[in-house]
Structure formats: C-alpha cells, structure tokens
Amino acid sequence: MPRQLHLNAFLMNTGHHEASWRLPESDPYAHVDLDHHVRLARTAERGTFDSLFLADGPQLWSSVAQRPAGALEPLTLLTALATATEHIGLIATASTSYNSPYNLARKFASLDIVSKGRAGWNIVTTAGAGAARNFGLDAEPAHAERYACAAEFLDVARLLWDSWEDDTVVADKAAGVWGDDARIHPPRHRGTYFRVEGALNVPRTPQGYPLLVQAGSSEDGKRFAARYAEAVFTAQQTLADARSFYADLKARTARAGRDPDHIKVLPGIVPVIGSTEAEARRLERVLEEHIVHEHGVGRLEELLRLAPGTLDLDGPLPDGLPSEDEIEGAKSRYTLIVELARRERLTVRQLVARLGGGRGHLTFTGTPEQVADTIGRWFAEGAADGFNIMPPVLPSGLETFVDEVVPILRARGLFRTEYGPRRTLRERYGLPRPANQHVTARTPGAAPAAALVRHP
C-alpha cells in the first residue's frame, strides 16, 4: 500500500494556546468535563485519526492563575472514552519515575482489554523537582538515572504482559479446569530499581503490549526510543531539523536491531486555521492579545534556570545561559527554545508569544490548503511519518482540522478515508503483535497465538 500519514489528536482542555480559555467560546471548566472529552474523541474519530493522546504529570503544572490547571487522570478518562468510541486509539501518558511496574502494567492491560486493542502508553521519565517532592524526594533524579530506571521499568512491564501465554485459559467445564498453570510465567525480577515477583493478574491482551510511545529528544531519550518506542512525539521548529532528527532516529533504531519502519516519528503542529490567510492571522492576533505576559515570563525563567525578575520583556535572552549538559530536566526542549530565540532574534515578549501556542512545537498559521501543504511537504521530504495535531482552541480547532484539512489530505491520497479492517492500534500503525517471549523461548520461530485469545 502507498505510504500514508498517521495523525494523532493531542487533546488539552480548552486548547493548546495558553489564552484559549479566555475566548468567548471556551468553557473554563472543560478540563474536568467528560462530555467535552467525548465530543473531542468522537470528532477525531470522525476524522479517522489513528489515536488521541492525553499528556499528564504527577504535579500541578503551573500557577492556577494562568490557565485551567490540573487534569483528570488519563487512564481513567480514556477508559470512559473507550466506551464512547469504536476505532480510535487511546494513548495515555504515565511516568516510569513515579509508578510501579506491576500496577501500571495492569492498568494498561485493562485499558487494552476494555478498548478491544486500542491502548497506547506515552512513556515519560518526568522532569522537575516539584514532582519529585510529591513523592518524598528532595530533588529530581539525574537525567541519565531516570532513563536507566525507565529501561528497567519497560523490561519488567513486558515480562508482566507476557506472564500469561495467549492460550492460558482453557475453560474446560467438563474437566473442571479453567486455566493451565504451566502457561503462567512469574517475572521473579530482581533489578537495580525494581523487585517484582508474581505474574500479572490480568490475561494477555488483544495487542499483547500497548503501543509504546516516547517523547524525549535528548541523547538519552533517543537511545531509549531506538530500543523501545514504536511512535515518537517530538518538537521540531524547522524542516531541516526535523529531517535530521528523523534520519538519526531511524538509523539508531536500525542499529538497535529493529525495523526502522516500526518506529513512527510524529512532530507536533499547532495549526491556526482560517478560510483566508487574513482570517488565520486575525485569530492568531486575538490569541496573542489574550496572553498575560507575566505568566509566560515566569515560566520561561523557571525553564532557563534564571532568578525571578531576570528577563527584560522587550530585550533578548541574556548571554551565559546554562548548556544542555547542565540541565537535568527537559534537556531537548530547553535547547530548542534557546536556539529558536537566538536564530530568529526574538525578544522575550516575542518568544513568550511563540511558546504560548505550542510550548516549543511548530505553530503554523494559514488556510486549510496551506496547512495540508506543510504537512504533506514534511511527510514527503523525510521529516515525519505523521503529525501530533495540537489545536490551539478546542473544540473548534479540532473540528476545523477534521472538516477542512482532512478532506484535502484524503483527496491527495495522503490519509485514509475509513478505518477499514485493521482493528487494533498496532495494526493501524503497521506494527506486528509482539510474540510472547516465553513461547518464542520455548519454540524458536513460533508465531504468537493471537487467534487463541478470547476477549469479549
């Protein structure tokens, strides 16, 4: 089949623009409204998106004065959305730094079963001292240590998802045997960060494992992605940088012994769409006029490790900022923002406006045709396998993209017109169902017994 785009809807309360909640159309309480999220999920499904995605973190993200703060726990919310949708994938963010492998593996297995094979896990290591202090730590663990912990976490999670063979349940009523104990494989793991003894208390799921997604673009993040990730969410500001990242990650994946086509690169894009360029620019100006710059400056000073009051709103970023090696938090995002400001010679005020829409992701303002042109160009020129669509305002931004951009992509043969027979999220991403490692260890070359799995 011809190569086609993968589109993911990144949902964030009233929209990705920090001022979206101030618009007349916006509901300031949307972040805790299930009906709002059901409407968004059904809109994305109407647009035949591969998946929708919820970000998350175990801390209050920012000052509650700035924008709607906090969010419903994503696995809980996605379980509800699974019952309101039929096809679309459901990707939740969860931290390897502040969870245990057993509980999290069980939760994702449960979502995969409830959704009939549509679960995905955005794996994060969680930067920030605030989250660390919520879990009894004085400071966040070092960047490299967080990724080492994440690697062990993933290894244990896969052991847990494989702790039931596909045909463990025999349901032999006549013999009085419900399951075959010989097909249960407790991990009995003893590692540097985790000790996990017993098998999962949930059977192996329709997908075997959830779709494994990762969003770090640092050196540690790229090494981790090459080993584990099947989709990567990334922030890229230019076509050249995106092509470089894409080629590097595909090469790393090949060197890790994996098929490079089994990792999909999805840059974020914040599309500000108008029927004409003038209308799109007007919406962009309206959003920028509603930014409270004091909030943005404070957030920027925190990111850059500067004391409050350091930045001059109408001046450039100061010289002598820390190098990426000195940053233990979100390394790649730090570098992207500093390079953006230096490359385009932005004042702090201009940088705050640029970050207000997508926090470092590409913001594109134009007509539906121009948005489709940009997406198609990045896709054709080796910069992306698809995109993480980040509407600046919700629900209108997603509805406009589905109603006006998706038909153009379909007409150009770049995107599906229907979901078709591929039912699971893995199948939609062109990925195989992972073979159970215990079965392949016992019988080299054996295929996974997917047909033996029964899920209502």
Buried (B, 14 or more C-beta within 10 A) or exposed (E): EEEBBBBBBBBBBBBBBBBBBBBEEBBEEBBEEEEBBBBBBBBBBBBBBBBBBBBBBBBEBBEEEBBBEEBBBBBEBBBBBBEBBEBBBBBBBBBBBBBEBBEBBBBBBBBBBBBBBBBBBBBBBBBBBBBBEBEEEEEBBEBEBBBBBBBBBBBBBBBBBBBBBBBBBEEEEEEEEEBBEEBBBEBEBEBEBBEBEEBBEBBBBBBBBBBBBBBBBBBBBBBBBBBBBBBBBBBBBEBEBBBBBBBEBBEBBBEBEBEBEBBBBBBBBBBBBBEEEEBBBBBBEBBBEBBBBEBBBBBBBBBBBBEEEBBEBEEBBEEEBEEBEEBBBBBBBBBBBBEBBEEEEBBBBBBBBBBBBBBBBBBBBBBBEBBBBBBBEBBEEBBBBBBBBBBBBBBBBBBBBBBBBBBBBBEEEBBBEEBEEBBBBBBBBBBEBBBBEBBBEEEEEEEBBBEEBEEE
